[in-house]
Amino acid sequence: MKDQIIVITGGSSGIGPETIKDLLRQGATAIIFCRDWVQAIEAINTVQNQSKKSKCIYMHLDLTDYENIKSFF
């Protein structure tokens, strides 16, 4: 996974943060698409505190909102 960019939807809850931690440990960059930026930032802070050299980025995307999806892409 070294130097790979991984896109994760719903990475701020459930198994998302654990998946991100594992990917970051393997050297990947994780991009979290999620609608709740507060949860996403909390998840990113948690995983980055555990993996200092990791790269994890949040991008707002609400898959239940067609207009948001359209403007995102």
PQR file of N, CA, C, O and H, with PARSE charges and radii, in Angstrom:
ATOM      1  N   MET A   1       0.811  -1.200   0.000 -0.4000 1.5000
ATOM      2  CA  MET A   1       0.000   0.000   0.000 -0.0000 2.0000
ATOM      3  C   MET A   1       0.857   1.269   0.000  0.5500 1.7000
ATOM      4  O   MET A   1       0.322   2.375  -0.072 -0.5500 1.4000
ATOM      5  N   LYS A   2       2.151   1.121   0.078 -0.4000 1.5000
ATOM      6  CA  LYS A   2       3.032   2.286   0.144 -0.0000 2.0000
ATOM      7  C   LYS A   2       2.789   3.204  -1.051  0.5500 1.7000
ATOM      8  O   LYS A   2       2.765   2.767  -2.202 -0.5500 1.4000
ATOM      9  H   LYS A   2       2.586   0.222   0.136  0.4000 1.0000
ATOM     10  N   ASP A   3       2.611   4.483  -0.745 -0.4000 1.5000
ATOM     11  CA  ASP A   3       2.410   5.537  -1.740 -0.0000 2.0000
ATOM     12  C   ASP A   3       1.110   5.413  -2.533  0.5500 1.7000
ATOM     13  O   ASP A   3       0.969   6.049  -3.578 -0.5500 1.4000
ATOM     14  H   ASP A   3       2.631   4.838   0.190  0.4000 1.0000
ATOM     15  N   GLN A   4       0.162   4.609  -2.060 -0.4000 1.5000
ATOM     16  CA  GLN A   4      -1.143   4.500  -2.710 -0.0000 2.0000
ATOM     17  C   GLN A   4      -2.099   5.508  -2.071  0.5500 1.7000
ATOM     18  O   GLN A   4      -1.978   5.822  -0.887 -0.5500 1.4000
ATOM     19  H   GLN A   4       0.276   4.093  -1.211  0.4000 1.0000
ATOM     20  N   ILE A   5      -3.044   6.010  -2.857 -0.4000 1.5000
ATOM     21  CA  ILE A   5      -4.076   6.904  -2.349 -0.0000 2.0000
ATOM     22  C   ILE A   5      -5.373   6.106  -2.281  0.5500 1.7000
ATOM     23  O   ILE A   5      -5.850   5.583  -3.288 -0.5500 1.4000
ATOM     24  H   ILE A   5      -3.143   5.755  -3.819  0.4000 1.0000
ATOM     25  N   ILE A   6      -5.938   6.023  -1.071 -0.4000 1.5000
ATOM     26  CA  ILE A   6      -7.138   5.228  -0.839 -0.0000 2.0000
ATOM     27  C   ILE A   6      -8.289   6.165  -0.498  0.5500 1.7000
ATOM     28  O   ILE A   6      -8.142   7.039   0.357 -0.5500 1.4000
ATOM     29  H   ILE A   6      -5.550   6.449  -0.254  0.4000 1.0000
ATOM     30  N   VAL A   7      -9.433   5.992  -1.155 -0.4000 1.5000
ATOM     31  CA  VAL A   7     -10.633   6.784  -0.896 -0.0000 2.0000
ATOM     32  C   VAL A   7     -11.579   5.941  -0.051  0.5500 1.7000
ATOM     33  O   VAL A   7     -11.876   4.796  -0.391 -0.5500 1.4000
ATOM     34  H   VAL A   7      -9.552   5.282  -1.849  0.4000 1.0000
ATOM     35  N   ILE A   8     -12.052   6.516   1.056 -0.4000 1.5000
ATOM     36  CA  ILE A   8     -12.927   5.799   1.972 -0.0000 2.0000
ATOM     37  C   ILE A   8     -14.176   6.627   2.215  0.5500 1.7000
ATOM     38  O   ILE A   8     -14.089   7.783   2.630 -0.5500 1.4000
ATOM     39  H   ILE A   8     -11.811   7.446   1.333  0.4000 1.0000
ATOM     40  N   THR A   9     -15.337   6.039   1.958 -0.4000 1.5000
ATOM     41  CA  THR A   9     -16.591   6.710   2.310 -0.0000 2.0000
ATOM     42  C   THR A   9     -17.009   6.218   3.680  0.5500 1.7000
ATOM     43  O   THR A   9     -16.867   5.034   3.987 -0.5500 1.4000
ATOM     44  H   THR A   9     -15.407   5.101   1.621  0.4000 1.0000
ATOM     45  N   GLY A  10     -17.523   7.116   4.504 -0.4000 1.5000
ATOM     46  CA  GLY A  10     -17.963   6.745   5.840 -0.0000 2.0000
ATOM     47  C   GLY A  10     -16.821   6.355   6.765  0.5500 1.7000
ATOM     48  O   GLY A  10     -16.996   5.517   7.649 -0.5500 1.4000
ATOM     49  H   GLY A  10     -17.638   8.078   4.254  0.4000 1.0000
ATOM     50  N   GLY A  11     -15.673   6.946   6.572 -0.4000 1.5000
ATOM     51  CA  GLY A  11     -14.505   6.581   7.356 -0.0000 2.0000
ATOM     52  C   GLY A  11     -14.466   7.141   8.760  0.5500 1.7000
ATOM     53  O   GLY A  11     -13.520   6.879   9.503 -0.5500 1.4000
ATOM     54  H   GLY A  11     -15.530   7.627   5.854  0.4000 1.0000
ATOM     55  N   SER A  12     -15.478   7.908   9.139 -0.4000 1.5000
ATOM     56  CA  SER A  12     -15.443   8.541  10.453 -0.0000 2.0000
ATOM     57  C   SER A  12     -16.083   7.715  11.558  0.5500 1.7000
ATOM     58  O   SER A  12     -16.006   8.087  12.729 -0.5500 1.4000
ATOM     59  H   SER A  12     -16.246   8.121   8.535  0.4000 1.0000
ATOM     60  N   SER A  13     -16.713   6.597  11.205 -0.4000 1.5000
ATOM     61  CA  SER A  13     -17.371   5.790  12.243 -0.0000 2.0000
ATOM     62  C   SER A  13     -17.336   4.313  11.866  0.5500 1.7000
ATOM     63  O   SER A  13     -16.883   3.939  10.784 -0.5500 1.4000
ATOM     64  H   SER A  13     -16.775   6.294  10.254  0.4000 1.0000
ATOM     65  N   GLY A  14     -17.822   3.490  12.779 -0.4000 1.5000
ATOM     66  CA  GLY A  14     -17.860   2.054  12.518 -0.0000 2.0000
ATOM     67  C   GLY A  14     -16.461   1.482  12.353  0.5500 1.7000
ATOM     68  O   GLY A  14     -15.561   1.773  13.141 -0.5500 1.4000
ATOM     69  H   GLY A  14     -18.190   3.794  13.658  0.4000 1.0000
ATOM     70  N   ILE A  15     -16.292   0.671  11.326 -0.4000 1.5000
ATOM     71  CA  ILE A  15     -14.970   0.081  11.074 -0.0000 2.0000
ATOM     72  C   ILE A  15     -14.059   1.025  10.291  0.5500 1.7000
ATOM     73  O   ILE A  15     -12.894   0.709  10.049 -0.5500 1.4000
ATOM     74  H   ILE A  15     -17.023   0.434  10.686  0.4000 1.0000
ATOM     75  N   GLY A  16     -14.589   2.181   9.896 -0.4000 1.5000
ATOM     76  CA  GLY A  16     -13.814   3.141   9.109 -0.0000 2.0000
ATOM     77  C   GLY A  16     -12.490   3.541   9.738  0.5500 1.7000
ATOM     78  O   GLY A  16     -11.451   3.396   9.094 -0.5500 1.4000
ATOM     79  H   GLY A  16     -15.535   2.438  10.093  0.4000 1.0000
ATOM     80  N   PRO A  17     -12.484   4.048  10.989 -0.5600 1.5000
ATOM     81  CA  PRO A  17     -11.221   4.469  11.595  0.2800 2.0000
ATOM     82  C   PRO A  17     -10.197   3.337  11.720  0.5500 1.7000
ATOM     83  O   PRO A  17      -9.000   3.564  11.537 -0.5500 1.4000
ATOM     84  N   GLU A  18     -10.654   2.131  12.026 -0.4000 1.5000
ATOM     85  CA  GLU A  18      -9.721   0.997  12.123 -0.0000 2.0000
ATOM     86  C   GLU A  18      -9.139   0.661  10.754  0.5500 1.7000
ATOM     87  O   GLU A  18      -7.956   0.342  10.635 -0.5500 1.4000
ATOM     88  H   GLU A  18     -11.625   1.946  12.174  0.4000 1.0000
ATOM     89  N   THR A  19      -9.975   0.736   9.725 -0.4000 1.5000
ATOM     90  CA  THR A  19      -9.501   0.501   8.360 -0.0000 2.0000
ATOM     91  C   THR A  19      -8.462   1.536   7.977  0.5500 1.7000
ATOM     92  O   THR A  19      -7.429   1.210   7.391 -0.5500 1.4000
ATOM     93  H   THR A  19     -10.936   0.995   9.822  0.4000 1.0000
ATOM     94  N   ILE A  20      -8.744   2.788   8.314 -0.4000 1.5000
ATOM     95  CA  ILE A  20      -7.807   3.867   8.004 -0.0000 2.0000
ATOM     96  C   ILE A  20      -6.487   3.652   8.723  0.5500 1.7000
ATOM     97  O   ILE A  20      -5.425   3.805   8.121 -0.5500 1.4000
ATOM     98  H   ILE A  20      -9.583   3.052   8.790  0.4000 1.0000
ATOM     99  N   LYS A  21      -6.536   3.301  10.004 -0.4000 1.5000
ATOM    100  CA  LYS A  21      -5.299   3.057  10.762 -0.0000 2.0000
ATOM    101  C   LYS A  21      -4.449   1.993  10.093  0.5500 1.7000
ATOM    102  O   LYS A  21      -3.233   2.144   9.975 -0.5500 1.4000
ATOM    103  H   LYS A  21      -7.399   3.177  10.494  0.4000 1.0000
ATOM    104  N   ASP A  22      -5.087   0.921   9.658 -0.4000 1.5000
ATOM    105  CA  ASP A  22      -4.350  -0.163   9.015 -0.0000 2.0000
ATOM    106  C   ASP A  22      -3.727   0.300   7.700  0.5500 1.7000
ATOM    107  O   ASP A  22      -2.571  -0.016   7.416 -0.5500 1.4000
ATOM    108  H   ASP A  22      -6.075   0.799   9.754  0.4000 1.0000
ATOM    109  N   LEU A  23      -4.478   1.040   6.905 -0.4000 1.5000
ATOM    110  CA  LEU A  23      -3.954   1.534   5.628 -0.0000 2.0000
ATOM    111  C   LEU A  23      -2.788   2.503   5.845  0.5500 1.7000
ATOM    112  O   LEU A  23      -1.795   2.454   5.119 -0.5500 1.4000
ATOM    113  H   LEU A  23      -5.416   1.297   7.136  0.4000 1.0000
ATOM    114  N   LEU A  24      -2.910   3.379   6.839 -0.4000 1.5000
ATOM    115  CA  LEU A  24      -1.843   4.331   7.121 -0.0000 2.0000
ATOM    116  C   LEU A  24      -0.590   3.620   7.603  0.5500 1.7000
ATOM    117  O   LEU A  24       0.524   4.011   7.254 -0.5500 1.4000
ATOM    118  H   LEU A  24      -3.716   3.418   7.428  0.4000 1.0000
ATOM    119  N   ARG A  25      -0.768   2.580   8.402 -0.4000 1.5000
ATOM    120  CA  ARG A  25       0.392   1.796   8.859 -0.0000 2.0000
ATOM    121  C   ARG A  25       1.141   1.176   7.681  0.5500 1.7000
ATOM    122  O   ARG A  25       2.351   0.954   7.743 -0.5500 1.4000
ATOM    123  H   ARG A  25      -1.673   2.262   8.685  0.4000 1.0000
ATOM    124  N   GLN A  26       0.405   0.903   6.616 -0.4000 1.5000
ATOM    125  CA  GLN A  26       1.006   0.297   5.435 -0.0000 2.0000
ATOM    126  C   GLN A  26       1.580   1.337   4.466  0.5500 1.7000
ATOM    127  O   GLN A  26       2.105   0.979   3.411 -0.5500 1.4000
ATOM    128  H   GLN A  26      -0.578   1.083   6.566  0.4000 1.0000
ATOM    129  N   GLY A  27       1.480   2.616   4.821 -0.4000 1.5000
ATOM    130  CA  GLY A  27       2.083   3.668   4.012 -0.0000 2.0000
ATOM    131  C   GLY A  27       1.171   4.350   3.016  0.5500 1.7000
ATOM    132  O   GLY A  27       1.637   5.143   2.198 -0.5500 1.4000
ATOM    133  H   GLY A  27       1.054   2.906   5.678  0.4000 1.0000
ATOM    134  N   ALA A  28      -0.123   4.059   3.064 -0.4000 1.5000
ATOM    135  CA  ALA A  28      -1.068   4.674   2.132 -0.0000 2.0000
ATOM    136  C   ALA A  28      -1.467   6.070   2.616  0.5500 1.7000
ATOM    137  O   ALA A  28      -1.309   6.403   3.791 -0.5500 1.4000
ATOM    138  H   ALA A  28      -0.502   3.415   3.728  0.4000 1.0000
ATOM    139  N   THR A  29      -1.982   6.869   1.697 -0.4000 1.5000
ATOM    140  CA  THR A  29      -2.635   8.133   2.018 -0.0000 2.0000
ATOM    141  C   THR A  29      -4.129   7.875   1.965  0.5500 1.7000
ATOM    142  O   THR A  29      -4.623   7.319   0.985 -0.5500 1.4000
ATOM    143  H   THR A  29      -2.110   6.598   0.743  0.4000 1.0000
ATOM    144  N   ALA A  30      -4.855   8.267   3.000 -0.4000 1.5000
ATOM    145  CA  ALA A  30      -6.302   8.032   3.059 -0.0000 2.0000
ATOM    146  C   ALA A  30      -7.050   9.338   2.860  0.5500 1.7000
ATOM    147  O   ALA A  30      -6.729  10.352   3.479 -0.5500 1.4000
ATOM    148  H   ALA A  30      -4.453   8.719   3.796  0.4000 1.0000
ATOM    149  N   ILE A  31      -8.047   9.303   1.991 -0.4000 1.5000
ATOM    150  CA  ILE A  31      -8.953  10.434   1.811 -0.0000 2.0000
ATOM    151  C   ILE A  31     -10.323   9.967   2.275  0.5500 1.7000
ATOM    152  O   ILE A  31     -10.891   9.021   1.729 -0.5500 1.4000
ATOM    153  H   ILE A  31      -8.307   8.479   1.487  0.4000 1.0000
ATOM    154  N   ILE A  32     -10.848  10.648   3.295 -0.4000 1.5000
ATOM    155  CA  ILE A  32     -12.147  10.291   3.858 -0.0000 2.0000
ATOM    156  C   ILE A  32     -13.218  11.185   3.233  0.5500 1.7000
ATOM    157  O   ILE A  32     -13.164  12.409   3.353 -0.5500 1.4000
ATOM    158  H   ILE A  32     -10.387  11.417   3.739  0.4000 1.0000
ATOM    159  N   PHE A  33     -14.188  10.562   2.567 -0.4000 1.5000
ATOM    160  CA  PHE A  33     -15.370  11.268   2.091 -0.0000 2.0000
ATOM    161  C   PHE A  33     -16.463  11.011   3.110  0.5500 1.7000
ATOM    162  O   PHE A  33     -16.790   9.861   3.401 -0.5500 1.4000
ATOM    163  H   PHE A  33     -14.231   9.568   2.470  0.4000 1.0000
ATOM    164  N   CYS A  34     -17.031  12.086   3.654 -0.4000 1.5000
ATOM    165  CA  CYS A  34     -18.034  11.920   4.689 -0.0000 2.0000
ATOM    166  C   CYS A  34     -18.844  13.198   4.808  0.5500 1.7000
ATOM    167  O   CYS A  34     -18.364  14.273   4.450 -0.5500 1.4000
ATOM    168  H   CYS A  34     -16.766  13.020   3.418  0.4000 1.0000
ATOM    169  N   ARG A  35     -20.074  13.089   5.311 -0.4000 1.5000
ATOM    170  CA  ARG A  35     -20.938  14.266   5.395 -0.0000 2.0000
ATOM    171  C   ARG A  35     -20.788  15.029   6.697  0.5500 1.7000
ATOM    172  O   ARG A  35     -21.129  16.210   6.753 -0.5500 1.4000
ATOM    173  H   ARG A  35     -20.463  12.215   5.602  0.4000 1.0000
ATOM    174  N   ASP A  36     -20.288  14.389   7.747 -0.4000 1.5000
ATOM    175  CA  ASP A  36     -20.163  15.038   9.051 -0.0000 2.0000
ATOM    176  C   ASP A  36     -18.699  15.410   9.295  0.5500 1.7000
ATOM    177  O   ASP A  36     -17.890  14.565   9.680 -0.5500 1.4000
ATOM    178  H   ASP A  36     -20.010  13.430   7.701  0.4000 1.0000
ATOM    179  N   TRP A  37     -18.376  16.669   9.070 -0.4000 1.5000
ATOM    180  CA  TRP A  37     -16.968  17.081   9.152 -0.0000 2.0000
ATOM    181  C   TRP A  37     -16.424  16.999  10.573  0.5500 1.7000
ATOM    182  O   TRP A  37     -15.230  16.765  10.759 -0.5500 1.4000
ATOM    183  H   TRP A  37     -19.033  17.355   8.758  0.4000 1.0000
ATOM    184  N   VAL A  38     -17.278  17.188  11.582 -0.4000 1.5000
ATOM    185  CA  VAL A  38     -16.813  17.113  12.970 -0.0000 2.0000
ATOM    186  C   VAL A  38     -16.343  15.693  13.277  0.5500 1.7000
ATOM    187  O   VAL A  38     -15.258  15.503  13.825 -0.5500 1.4000
ATOM    188  H   VAL A  38     -18.248  17.379  11.431  0.4000 1.0000
ATOM    189  N   GLN A  39     -17.154  14.702  12.928 -0.4000 1.5000
ATOM    190  CA  GLN A  39     -16.760  13.310  13.145 -0.0000 2.0000
ATOM    191  C   GLN A  39     -15.522  12.958  12.331  0.5500 1.7000
ATOM    192  O   GLN A  39     -14.638  12.250  12.813 -0.5500 1.4000
ATOM    193  H   GLN A  39     -18.036  14.857  12.483  0.4000 1.0000
ATOM    194  N   ALA A  40     -15.458  13.449  11.109 -0.4000 1.5000
ATOM    195  CA  ALA A  40     -14.309  13.143  10.251 -0.0000 2.0000
ATOM    196  C   ALA A  40     -13.021  13.694  10.841  0.5500 1.7000
ATOM    197  O   ALA A  40     -12.004  13.000  10.867 -0.5500 1.4000
ATOM    198  H   ALA A  40     -16.176  14.024  10.718  0.4000 1.0000
ATOM    199  N   ILE A  41     -13.054  14.932  11.313 -0.4000 1.5000
ATOM    200  CA  ILE A  41     -11.854  15.537  11.901 -0.0000 2.0000
ATOM    201  C   ILE A  41     -11.450  14.800  13.174  0.5500 1.7000
ATOM    202  O   ILE A  41     -10.260  14.592  13.414 -0.5500 1.4000
ATOM    203  H   ILE A  41     -13.880  15.495  11.291  0.4000 1.0000
ATOM    204  N   GLU A  42     -12.425  14.402  13.992 -0.4000 1.5000
ATOM    205  CA  GLU A  42     -12.110  13.624  15.195 -0.0000 2.0000
ATOM    206  C   GLU A  42     -11.444  12.299  14.831  0.5500 1.7000
ATOM    207  O   GLU A  42     -10.464  11.898  15.457 -0.5500 1.4000
ATOM    208  H   GLU A  42     -13.391  14.571  13.797  0.4000 1.0000
ATOM    209  N   ALA A  43     -11.977  11.631  13.825 -0.4000 1.5000
ATOM    210  CA  ALA A  43     -11.397  10.353  13.382 -0.0000 2.0000
ATOM    211  C   ALA A  43      -9.982  10.557  12.850  0.5500 1.7000
ATOM    212  O   ALA A  43      -9.082   9.774  13.155 -0.5500 1.4000
ATOM    213  H   ALA A  43     -12.774  11.957  13.316  0.4000 1.0000
ATOM    214  N   ILE A  44      -9.787  11.602  12.059 -0.4000 1.5000
ATOM    215  CA  ILE A  44      -8.457  11.890  11.513 -0.0000 2.0000
ATOM    216  C   ILE A  44      -7.478  12.182  12.638  0.5500 1.7000
ATOM    217  O   ILE A  44      -6.362  11.662  12.635 -0.5500 1.4000
ATOM    218  H   ILE A  44     -10.518  12.238  11.812  0.4000 1.0000
ATOM    219  N   ASN A  45      -7.875  13.003  13.599 -0.4000 1.5000
ATOM    220  CA  ASN A  45      -6.992  13.310  14.726 -0.0000 2.0000
ATOM    221  C   ASN A  45      -6.622  12.052  15.496  0.5500 1.7000
ATOM    222  O   ASN A  45      -5.473  11.885  15.906 -0.5500 1.4000
ATOM    223  H   ASN A  45      -8.782  13.425  13.602  0.4000 1.0000
ATOM    224  N   THR A  46      -7.585  11.175  15.692 -0.4000 1.5000
ATOM    225  CA  THR A  46      -7.322   9.932  16.411 -0.0000 2.0000
ATOM    226  C   THR A  46      -6.317   9.060  15.667  0.5500 1.7000
ATOM    227  O   THR A  46      -5.341   8.594  16.256 -0.5500 1.4000
ATOM    228  H   THR A  46      -8.519  11.311  15.359  0.4000 1.0000
ATOM    229  N   VAL A  47      -6.551   8.841  14.382 -0.4000 1.5000
ATOM    230  CA  VAL A  47      -5.647   7.952  13.644 -0.0000 2.0000
ATOM    231  C   VAL A  47      -4.284   8.593  13.432  0.5500 1.7000
ATOM    232  O   VAL A  47      -3.270   7.895  13.430 -0.5500 1.4000
ATOM    233  H   VAL A  47      -7.344   9.220  13.904  0.4000 1.0000
ATOM    234  N   GLN A  48      -4.243   9.897  13.257 -0.4000 1.5000
ATOM    235  CA  GLN A  48      -2.942  10.535  13.048 -0.0000 2.0000
ATOM    236  C   GLN A  48      -2.133  10.603  14.333  0.5500 1.7000
ATOM    237  O   GLN A  48      -0.903  10.589  14.283 -0.5500 1.4000
ATOM    238  H   GLN A  48      -5.067  10.464  13.259  0.4000 1.0000
ATOM    239  N   ASN A  49      -2.797  10.678  15.485 -0.4000 1.5000
ATOM    240  CA  ASN A  49      -2.070  10.640  16.749 -0.0000 2.0000
ATOM    241  C   ASN A  49      -1.419   9.277  16.964  0.5500 1.7000
ATOM    242  O   ASN A  49      -0.406   9.171  17.655 -0.5500 1.4000
ATOM    243  H   ASN A  49      -3.796  10.690  15.525  0.4000 1.0000
ATOM    244  N   GLN A  50      -1.993   8.250  16.380 -0.4000 1.5000
ATOM    245  CA  GLN A  50      -1.448   6.898  16.525 -0.0000 2.0000
ATOM    246  C   GLN A  50      -0.447   6.557  15.438  0.5500 1.7000
ATOM    247  O   GLN A  50       0.328   5.612  15.589 -0.5500 1.4000
ATOM    248  H   GLN A  50      -2.816   8.337  15.818  0.4000 1.0000
ATOM    249  N   SER A  51      -0.448   7.300  14.356 -0.4000 1.5000
ATOM    250  CA  SER A  51       0.458   7.037  13.239 -0.0000 2.0000
ATOM    251  C   SER A  51       1.046   8.370  12.779  0.5500 1.7000
ATOM    252  O   SER A  51       0.498   9.019  11.888 -0.5500 1.4000
ATOM    253  H   SER A  51      -1.077   8.068  14.234  0.4000 1.0000
ATOM    254  N   LYS A  52       2.139   8.767  13.376 -0.4000 1.5000
ATOM    255  CA  LYS A  52       2.689  10.122  13.202 -0.0000 2.0000
ATOM    256  C   LYS A  52       3.035  10.479  11.758  0.5500 1.7000
ATOM    257  O   LYS A  52       2.893  11.639  11.372 -0.5500 1.4000
ATOM    258  H   LYS A  52       2.584   8.239  14.100  0.4000 1.0000
ATOM    259  N   LYS A  53       3.478   9.534  10.963 -0.4000 1.5000
ATOM    260  CA  LYS A  53       3.890   9.872   9.608 -0.0000 2.0000
ATOM    261  C   LYS A  53       2.790   9.628   8.578  0.5500 1.7000
ATOM    262  O   LYS A  53       3.057   9.497   7.383 -0.5500 1.4000
ATOM    263  H   LYS A  53       3.593   8.592  11.277  0.4000 1.0000
ATOM    264  N   SER A  54       1.565   9.569   9.056 -0.4000 1.5000
ATOM    265  CA  SER A  54       0.449   9.267   8.171 -0.0000 2.0000
ATOM    266  C   SER A  54      -0.077  10.506   7.458  0.5500 1.7000
ATOM    267  O   SER A  54       0.162  11.640   7.873 -0.5500 1.4000
ATOM    268  H   SER A  54       1.348   9.675  10.027  0.4000 1.0000
ATOM    269  N   LYS A  55      -0.797  10.249   6.376 -0.4000 1.5000
ATOM    270  CA  LYS A  55      -1.482  11.307   5.656 -0.0000 2.0000
ATOM    271  C   LYS A  55      -2.943  10.914   5.551  0.5500 1.7000
ATOM    272  O   LYS A  55      -3.283   9.889   4.961 -0.5500 1.4000
ATOM    273  H   LYS A  55      -0.990   9.328   6.040  0.4000 1.0000
ATOM    274  N   CYS A  56      -3.797  11.735   6.125 -0.4000 1.5000
ATOM    275  CA  CYS A  56      -5.227  11.473   6.092 -0.0000 2.0000
ATOM    276  C   CYS A  56      -5.931  12.798   5.849  0.5500 1.7000
ATOM    277  O   CYS A  56      -5.691  13.775   6.558 -0.5500 1.4000
ATOM    278  H   CYS A  56      -3.520  12.568   6.604  0.4000 1.0000
ATOM    279  N   ILE A  57      -6.793  12.829   4.855 -0.4000 1.5000
ATOM    280  CA  ILE A  57      -7.431  14.066   4.404 -0.0000 2.0000
ATOM    281  C   ILE A  57      -8.948  13.879   4.413  0.5500 1.7000
ATOM    282  O   ILE A  57      -9.451  12.807   4.077 -0.5500 1.4000
ATOM    283  H   ILE A  57      -6.988  12.036   4.279  0.4000 1.0000
ATOM    284  N   TYR A  58      -9.669  14.930   4.801 -0.4000 1.5000
ATOM    285  CA  TYR A  58     -11.137  14.915   4.777 -0.0000 2.0000
ATOM    286  C   TYR A  58     -11.638  15.723   3.593  0.5500 1.7000
ATOM    287  O   TYR A  58     -11.126  16.804   3.301 -0.5500 1.4000
ATOM    288  H   TYR A  58      -9.260  15.801   5.074  0.4000 1.0000
ATOM    289  N   MET A  59     -12.661  15.178   2.903 -0.4000 1.5000
ATOM    290  CA  MET A  59     -13.362  15.915   1.852 -0.0000 2.0000
ATOM    291  C   MET A  59     -14.854  15.702   2.077  0.5500 1.7000
ATOM    292  O   MET A  59     -15.308  14.570   2.239 -0.5500 1.4000
ATOM    293  H   MET A  59     -13.076  14.300   3.140  0.4000 1.0000
ATOM    294  N   HIS A  60     -15.618  16.803   2.088 -0.4000 1.5000
ATOM    295  CA  HIS A  60     -17.056  16.709   2.347 -0.0000 2.0000
ATOM    296  C   HIS A  60     -17.779  16.090   1.155  0.5500 1.7000
ATOM    297  O   HIS A  60     -17.654  16.556   0.022 -0.5500 1.4000
ATOM    298  H   HIS A  60     -15.248  17.723   1.957  0.4000 1.0000
ATOM    299  N   LEU A  61     -18.531  15.038   1.432 -0.4000 1.5000
ATOM    300  CA  LEU A  61     -19.377  14.408   0.422 -0.0000 2.0000
ATOM    301  C   LEU A  61     -20.543  13.736   1.127  0.5500 1.7000
ATOM    302  O   LEU A  61     -20.349  12.842   1.950 -0.5500 1.4000
ATOM    303  H   LEU A  61     -18.632  14.659   2.352  0.4000 1.0000
ATOM    304  N   ASP A  62     -21.753  14.170   0.802 -0.4000 1.5000
ATOM    305  CA  ASP A  62     -22.968  13.580   1.369 -0.0000 2.0000
ATOM    306  C   ASP A  62     -23.632  12.749   0.274  0.5500 1.7000
ATOM    307  O   ASP A  62     -24.258  13.292  -0.637 -0.5500 1.4000
ATOM    308  H   ASP A  62     -21.911  14.896   0.133  0.4000 1.0000
ATOM    309  N   LEU A  63     -23.490  11.429   0.371 -0.4000 1.5000
ATOM    310  CA  LEU A  63     -24.021  10.545  -0.660 -0.0000 2.0000
ATOM    311  C   LEU A  63     -25.541  10.475  -0.667  0.5500 1.7000
ATOM    312  O   LEU A  63     -26.117   9.833  -1.545 -0.5500 1.4000
ATOM    313  H   LEU A  63     -22.982  10.988   1.111  0.4000 1.0000
ATOM    314  N   THR A  64     -26.209  11.120   0.293 -0.4000 1.5000
ATOM    315  CA  THR A  64     -27.670  11.169   0.295 -0.0000 2.0000
ATOM    316  C   THR A  64     -28.195  12.442  -0.356  0.5500 1.7000
ATOM    317  O   THR A  64     -29.408  12.619  -0.473 -0.5500 1.4000
ATOM    318  H   THR A  64     -25.741  11.642   1.007  0.4000 1.0000
ATOM    319  N   ASP A  65     -27.305  13.326  -0.779 -0.4000 1.5000
ATOM    320  CA  ASP A  65     -27.685  14.619  -1.346 -0.0000 2.0000
ATOM    321  C   ASP A  65     -27.170  14.716  -2.788  0.5500 1.7000
ATOM    322  O   ASP A  65     -25.985  14.952  -3.023 -0.5500 1.4000
ATOM    323  H   ASP A  65     -26.320  13.182  -0.684  0.4000 1.0000
ATOM    324  N   TYR A  66     -28.079  14.531  -3.740 -0.4000 1.5000
ATOM    325  CA  TYR A  66     -27.682  14.519  -5.149 -0.0000 2.0000
ATOM    326  C   TYR A  66     -26.976  15.809  -5.560  0.5500 1.7000
ATOM    327  O   TYR A  66     -25.983  15.763  -6.287 -0.5500 1.4000
ATOM    328  H   TYR A  66     -29.042  14.339  -3.549  0.4000 1.0000
ATOM    329  N   GLU A  67     -27.472  16.945  -5.109 -0.4000 1.5000
ATOM    330  CA  GLU A  67     -26.841  18.229  -5.467 -0.0000 2.0000
ATOM    331  C   GLU A  67     -25.405  18.304  -4.931  0.5500 1.7000
ATOM    332  O   GLU A  67     -24.514  18.821  -5.605 -0.5500 1.4000
ATOM    333  H   GLU A  67     -28.278  16.981  -4.519  0.4000 1.0000
ATOM    334  N   ASN A  68     -25.188  17.790  -3.729 -0.4000 1.5000
ATOM    335  CA  ASN A  68     -23.837  17.770  -3.156 -0.0000 2.0000
ATOM    336  C   ASN A  68     -22.929  16.875  -3.983  0.5500 1.7000
ATOM    337  O   ASN A  68     -21.784  17.233  -4.259 -0.5500 1.4000
ATOM    338  H   ASN A  68     -25.911  17.370  -3.182  0.4000 1.0000
ATOM    339  N   ILE A  69     -23.432  15.715  -4.379 -0.4000 1.5000
ATOM    340  CA  ILE A  69     -22.636  14.799  -5.204 -0.0000 2.0000
ATOM    341  C   ILE A  69     -22.281  15.467  -6.533  0.5500 1.7000
ATOM    342  O   ILE A  69     -21.133  15.417  -6.975 -0.5500 1.4000
ATOM    343  H   ILE A  69     -24.362  15.424  -4.155  0.4000 1.0000
ATOM    344  N   LYS A  70     -23.256  16.079  -7.150 -0.4000 1.5000
ATOM    345  CA  LYS A  70     -23.044  16.731  -8.450 -0.0000 2.0000
ATOM    346  C   LYS A  70     -22.013  17.849  -8.345  0.5500 1.7000
ATOM    347  O   LYS A  70     -21.121  17.952  -9.187 -0.5500 1.4000
ATOM    348  H   LYS A  70     -24.188  16.120  -6.791  0.4000 1.0000
ATOM    349  N   SER A  71     -22.130  18.673  -7.331 -0.4000 1.5000
ATOM    350  CA  SER A  71     -21.178  19.788  -7.180 -0.0000 2.0000
ATOM    351  C   SER A  71     -19.805  19.288  -6.770  0.5500 1.7000
ATOM    352  O   SER A  71     -18.791  19.890  -7.122 -0.5500 1.4000
ATOM    353  H   SER A  71     -22.855  18.589  -6.647  0.4000 1.0000
ATOM    354  N   PHE A  72     -19.767  18.184  -6.022 -0.4000 1.5000
ATOM    355  CA  PHE A  72     -18.484  17.639  -5.601 -0.0000 2.0000
ATOM    356  C   PHE A  72     -17.658  17.206  -6.813  0.5500 1.7000
ATOM    357  O   PHE A  72     -16.479  17.538  -6.933 -0.5500 1.4000
ATOM    358  H   PHE A  72     -20.590  17.695  -5.736  0.4000 1.0000
ATOM    359  N   PHE A  73     -18.306  16.460  -7.705 -0.4000 1.5000
ATOM    360  CA  PHE A  73     -17.583  15.961  -8.856 -0.0000 2.0000
ATOM    361  C   PHE A  73     -17.538  16.965  -9.981  0.5500 1.7000
ATOM    362  O   PHE A  73     -16.958  16.690 -11.032 -0.5500 1.4000
ATOM    363  H   PHE A  73     -19.264  16.190  -7.608  0.4000 1.0000
TER
END
